[in-house]
């Protein structure tokens, strides 16, 4: 078996396979900030599978996202307690999409290429987001990377966002997914 096969296998059951490294990583990551720039991806086979290359212009960020439901804004007018509807709502976006948008907002000069899950505990999930500098000469000279589209994360055009919007479904049963959820009165998913 090649190195990548072994490395990929470790993440089938990371808690059991990475044991001490796993707990050390989580302790360290909890103390760090919400968005951390990292030199190399933690899961190299996964990063390469999603388009990462070890060349100038590629950046990797680790993002921490809180688990659980989201709280809605308090309505300005009066309501009955039943109609306030503030807590116990689940977000329509996945945590991975939220992570991508968070990094994209902070680093507006970079574009989100892709992202993947790295770890989680009782309170948080960590994702690594691969970003590219579209103005970098090495990126522009690479024909395999499309540098035309801007604001991919915000417009829901990353693979995670497309999956979250139900665009991976095709054919029978997916009639209400396209052109968008809004166009079909939210009947899509």
C-alpha positions as CSV (number, residue, x, y, z in Angstrom):
1,X,0.0,0.0,0.0
2,X,1.2,3.5,-0.7
3,X,1.6,6.2,1.9
4,X,-1.6,8.0,0.9
5,X,-3.6,4.8,1.4
6,X,-2.3,4.4,4.9
7,X,-2.9,8.1,5.7
8,X,-6.4,7.9,4.3
9,X,-7.2,4.8,6.4
10,X,-6.2,6.5,9.6
11,X,-9.1,8.9,9.2
12,X,-11.7,6.1,8.8
13,X,-11.7,6.0,12.6
14,X,-9.5,8.9,13.7
15,X,-10.1,8.6,17.5
16,X,-9.0,5.0,17.6
17,X,-6.2,5.2,15.0
18,X,-4.6,8.5,16.0
19,X,-5.3,8.1,19.8
20,X,-2.7,10.4,21.6
21,X,-2.1,12.6,18.6
22,X,-5.8,13.2,18.3
23,X,-6.2,14.4,21.9
24,X,-3.1,16.5,21.8
25,X,-4.2,18.2,18.6
26,X,-7.7,19.0,20.1
27,X,-6.1,20.5,23.2
28,X,-3.8,22.7,21.2
29,X,-6.5,23.7,18.7
30,X,-9.0,24.7,21.5
31,X,-6.5,27.2,22.7
32,X,-5.9,28.7,19.2
33,X,-8.1,31.3,17.5
34,X,-11.2,30.6,15.4
35,X,-9.3,31.0,12.1
36,X,-5.6,29.9,12.0
37,X,-3.3,29.9,8.9
38,X,-1.4,26.6,8.7
39,X,1.7,25.8,6.7
40,X,0.7,22.3,5.5
41,X,-2.7,20.5,5.4
42,X,-3.3,18.1,8.3
43,X,-4.9,15.5,5.9
44,X,-2.5,15.7,2.9
45,X,-4.2,12.9,0.8
46,X,-7.6,14.6,1.3
47,X,-6.3,18.1,0.5
48,X,-4.6,16.8,-2.7
49,X,-7.8,15.0,-3.7
50,X,-9.7,18.3,-3.5
51,X,-7.2,20.3,-5.5
52,X,-4.4,21.4,-3.2
53,X,-0.9,21.7,-4.6
54,X,2.3,22.4,-2.7
55,X,3.1,25.6,-4.6
56,X,3.0,29.3,-4.1
57,X,-0.5,30.9,-4.2
58,X,-2.1,28.0,-2.2
59,X,-3.1,28.7,1.4
60,X,-4.7,26.5,4.0
61,X,-6.7,27.7,7.0
62,X,-8.1,25.8,10.0
63,X,-11.5,27.0,11.1
64,X,-13.3,26.3,14.3
65,X,-17.1,26.2,14.2
66,X,-19.4,25.8,17.2
67,X,-21.7,22.8,17.1
68,X,-25.4,22.8,17.6
69,X,-28.3,24.9,16.4
70,X,-28.3,28.6,15.8
71,X,-30.3,31.3,17.4
72,X,-32.5,33.6,15.3
73,X,-32.7,37.4,15.6
74,X,-35.3,38.7,18.1
75,X,-38.2,40.1,16.1
76,X,-38.7,43.9,16.6
77,X,-42.5,43.8,17.1
78,X,-44.5,42.0,19.8
79,X,-45.3,38.3,19.4
80,X,-46.9,35.6,21.4
81,X,-44.3,33.5,23.1
82,X,-45.1,30.7,20.7
83,X,-44.4,32.9,17.6
84,X,-41.1,34.4,18.8
85,X,-39.2,31.4,17.3
86,X,-35.7,32.3,18.5
87,X,-34.0,29.1,19.5
88,X,-33.9,25.4,18.5
89,X,-33.5,26.3,14.8
90,X,-31.0,24.4,12.6
91,X,-29.2,26.4,10.0
92,X,-30.0,25.7,6.4
93,X,-26.3,25.9,5.6
94,X,-23.9,23.1,6.7
95,X,-21.1,23.8,9.2
96,X,-18.6,23.3,6.4
97,X,-20.2,26.1,4.3
98,X,-20.3,28.4,7.3
99,X,-16.6,27.7,7.8
100,X,-15.8,28.5,4.2
101,X,-17.7,31.8,4.3
102,X,-16.1,32.8,7.5
103,X,-12.6,32.5,6.1
104,X,-13.6,34.1,2.8
105,X,-14.9,37.1,4.6
106,X,-11.7,37.5,6.6
107,X,-9.4,37.0,3.6
108,X,-11.2,38.8,0.8
109,X,-8.2,38.7,-1.5
110,X,-8.3,34.9,-1.6
111,X,-10.8,32.5,-3.2
112,X,-12.1,29.3,-1.6
113,X,-11.2,26.2,-3.6
114,X,-12.5,23.5,-1.3
115,X,-12.7,22.4,2.3
116,X,-12.8,19.2,4.4
117,X,-13.5,18.0,8.0
118,X,-10.5,17.6,10.3
119,X,-11.7,17.0,13.8
120,X,-14.5,17.5,16.3
121,X,-15.2,17.3,20.0
122,X,-18.3,17.9,22.1
123,X,-18.4,21.7,21.4
124,X,-16.6,22.3,18.2
125,X,-15.9,21.1,14.6
126,X,-12.7,22.0,12.8
127,X,-12.5,22.3,9.0
128,X,-9.5,23.1,6.8
129,X,-10.2,25.4,3.9
130,X,-8.0,25.5,0.8
131,X,-7.7,28.9,-0.6
132,X,-6.0,30.3,-3.7
133,X,-4.6,33.7,-4.5
134,X,-6.0,34.3,-8.0
135,X,-3.6,37.1,-8.8
136,X,-0.5,35.1,-8.1
137,X,1.6,34.4,-11.3
138,X,2.0,30.7,-10.5
139,X,-1.8,30.3,-10.1
140,X,-2.5,32.2,-13.3
141,X,-0.1,30.1,-15.3
142,X,-1.7,26.9,-14.2
143,X,-4.4,25.9,-16.7
144,X,-6.0,23.4,-14.4
145,X,-7.2,26.1,-12.0
146,X,-10.1,28.4,-13.0
147,X,-9.4,31.9,-11.7
148,X,-12.3,33.7,-13.4
149,X,-15.0,33.3,-10.7
150,X,-14.9,35.6,-7.7
151,X,-16.8,35.3,-4.4
152,X,-17.4,31.6,-4.8
153,X,-18.1,30.9,-1.1
154,X,-20.5,33.8,-0.7
155,X,-22.5,32.9,-3.8
156,X,-22.7,29.2,-2.8
157,X,-20.6,27.8,-5.7
158,X,-18.2,25.7,-3.7
159,X,-18.8,21.9,-3.6
160,X,-19.9,22.1,0.0
161,X,-22.5,24.8,-0.7
162,X,-23.8,23.0,-3.8
163,X,-24.3,19.9,-1.7
164,X,-26.0,21.9,1.0
165,X,-28.4,23.4,-1.6
166,X,-29.3,19.8,-2.9
167,X,-27.6,20.2,-6.3
168,X,-25.9,16.8,-6.0
169,X,-29.4,15.3,-6.6
170,X,-30.4,14.7,-10.2
171,X,-33.2,13.1,-12.0
172,X,-36.4,11.7,-10.4
173,X,-37.2,13.4,-7.1
174,X,-35.0,16.4,-7.8
175,X,-37.5,18.4,-9.8
176,X,-37.7,21.2,-7.3
177,X,-34.0,21.6,-6.7
178,X,-33.3,23.6,-9.8
179,X,-33.1,26.5,-10.7
180,X,-33.0,27.2,-6.9
181,X,-34.8,26.6,-3.6
182,X,-36.3,30.1,-3.7
183,X,-37.7,29.6,-7.2
184,X,-39.6,26.6,-6.0
185,X,-40.9,28.0,-2.7
186,X,-38.4,26.0,-0.6
187,X,-39.7,22.6,-1.7
188,X,-36.3,21.5,-3.1
189,X,-34.7,19.5,-0.3
